[in-house]
Amino acid sequence: MASKQPTRRSQAERRASTRAALIRGAVETMRAEGLSNVTVANVCQRAGVSQGALFHYFASLDELASTALDEHFAGQEAQHLLPLREIADPVERIERSVDAVWAMFEDEDAILWLELNVTARANPAFADFLRRADARGADLHLDAAAELFADLPLSRAELRSLVEVVTYGLQGLAVARLHDVDPGEIARVIAALKRVAVAMATATPVAAPAAEVP
């Protein structure tokens, strides 16, 4: 009986596989060694490809690094937010969304986002790649929010403002968390962000809980 021949992959499939390996290799290198220690040799070794292959897909190592983290965090967002579509109550869905985004900032990979921004201050070329990656990420966040809150009467501009308030607020909290901010303060800020997000999404006044009213 003749053995079954393995299915040959198309050129497009091979290219997609190599690009995915480079993305994975970059993220794994950054996790293990930090952004400052990422090199072409390290990334390609982890990806299992030749060093020359990297430059067939990315113009530079900086572009690979920013793209890798951009796609990595987009994947995390989908993983955390997609299950929330099953929640019928929009208020609960909004509050759980804030928790889901904060869970991403609590992840150990979030430190890589901070390293990216520090690196960008001293590297104009990397800063340009990071700006483009951030723009792509903002569009992905907005698309995810539009799908998640399709039942709410929000314009695209209103939804963008909602996403920006929550995202930037939690980014700042992630930085503060590195300096051992009191967990109770973190909880209060997250609770306040939830109230603001609900108010923006439902056009209701923002009211502090009774315990916080002077």
N, C-alpha and C positions, 0 to 999 in steps of 0.2 A: 504494500500500500504506500503510495507516494506521500511524503510528508507535506504538510501544508506550508506554502511559502509565506513568509511574513509580508504584511501589507506595506507597500512603500508609501512614505509620506510625500505629499506634494511640497514644492519649494516654499509655498506660502506657509505651510504647516511647520516646516523646518525653521523658517525665519522666525515665526511666532514662538517656537519652542526655545530658540537661542536667545531671543530678546527676553523672554520670561525668565530664563536661567540667569541672565545678567542682572535683571531686576532683583531676583531672589538673592543672588550672590552679593549684590551691593547692600541690601538690607541686612543680611547675615553678617557681613563684614562690619557694618556700622554698629550692630548690636554687640559684637564680640570685641571690637577694638576701638570704637568711637570714630566719629566723623573725621577727625584730624589724621587718623592712621589709615584711611582708605587709600589704597593704591591700585593701579591697573592690575598688577601681578596678583594681589590678594583677592580682588574681586573675580578675576578670570579663573583663578585656581578653585575658588568655591563654586563658580558657575560651571566648571568643567569645560571651558572653551579656550581657544588661543587668545593671546593678548590682542592680536590684530583684529579679532572678531568684534571687540568692543566698539571700535571706531567705524564699523560698518553700520552701527545702529545709533550711536550717539556721537555728537561732535567733540565731546570732551568728557573727562571723568566728572567734572562738576555737573554737567547736564545729566549724566546718568544718576548721580547721587540725588539731585533734586527731583528728577522724574520718579526714581525708585520710591522715595518717601511719599511723594504725591500719590502714586498709585497704591502704595501700601496703606496709607491712611484712608483713602477712598474705599478700599476693600473692607477695612475695619468699620467704617461708617455703615456700609451696607449690612454687615453682619449684625451690628448693634441695633440699627433702626428698622430694618425690614420686618422683624417680628411684631413691631408695634402697630403695624397696619391692622392687625386683628382686634385692636382695642376700639370698641364702639364709641365710648364717651370721649369727645374731643378734648375736654379739659384734662382728663387723665392721660390721654395720648400726648398732650403737650408737656405735662409734668414728667412723664416717663421719658420723653425725648431729651429733656434737659439732663436727667439722670444718665441716659445712655451716652450722651456726648461727654459728660464728666467722666464716665467710666473709661472713655478713650484717653482722656487727659491723665487719668490715674495710671494707665498702662505704662510699663517700663519703657516702651518705645517713645513715649511722649518727650523724653529727654532729648531724643534725636531732633525733634522739632526745634527745641531751644538751641541746640548746637548749630542747626542750620542758620538761625537768625544771627547768632554771634559771628559765625564764619562770614556771613554776607556783609557785615560791617567793614571788614578789611579786604574783601575780594569783590570788586565791582562786577566782574564777569559772572561770578556765582550769584551775586545779588540780582542780576538780570534774569538768570535762570529761575531763581527763587520767586521773583515777582510773577513770572509766567506760570510757574507751578501753582502759586497761590491763586492766580486768576482762574486756572483750570479747576482748582479745588473749590473755589467759591461757586463756580457754575454747577459743579457736582453736588455741593451742599444744597444749592437752591433747587435743583431738579429733584433731589431726594425729599426735600421739604414739600415741594409742590405735589408729589405723589402721596406723601404721608398725610397732608392736610387738604386734600382735594375737596373735602366736604365743607371747608370753611370759606366764607365769602371774602377772600383776600386777593388783592391784586398782586401782580408779580413784584411791584415795587414795595408793597407792604410786607410781603413774604420775605423779600431780601432784607428789609430792615429788621424783621424779627430774627432771622438767622444771624445777622451781624451782631445784634445785641447779645444773643445767647453765646455765640462763638467767642466774641472778643471778651465778654465777661468771664467766661470759663478759662480762656487763655491767660488772662491776668491772674486768675485764682491759681492756675497751675504754676505760674512763676512764684506767687506768694507761698505756695505749698512747699517749695524748695527751701524756704527759710523758717520751717517749723512753725507755721501759723497755727494758732489754736484750732483744733478740729471743730470746736463749737462755732467759731467764727466762720469757718468754711461752710458749715451746715446752714448758718444764717444767711450767708451770701447766696447759696444755691436756692434756698427757699425764696429769697427776694427775687432772684432771677426767674423762678417759676411764676411768681405772681405777675411780674412784668410781662413775661411771655404770654401768659393767659390773657392779660389785659389787652395786649397788642393784637392778639388773635381774635378776641371776642368783643373788642371795643367796650370793655367794662373798666370802671375806675380801679386804680391800683390802691388797695387798702392794706395797711400793715396789720398783722395779727394783734389781738388785744394786748398780749404780753409785751409788745414792742411800742405801744402807744404811751407817750409820756403822761 
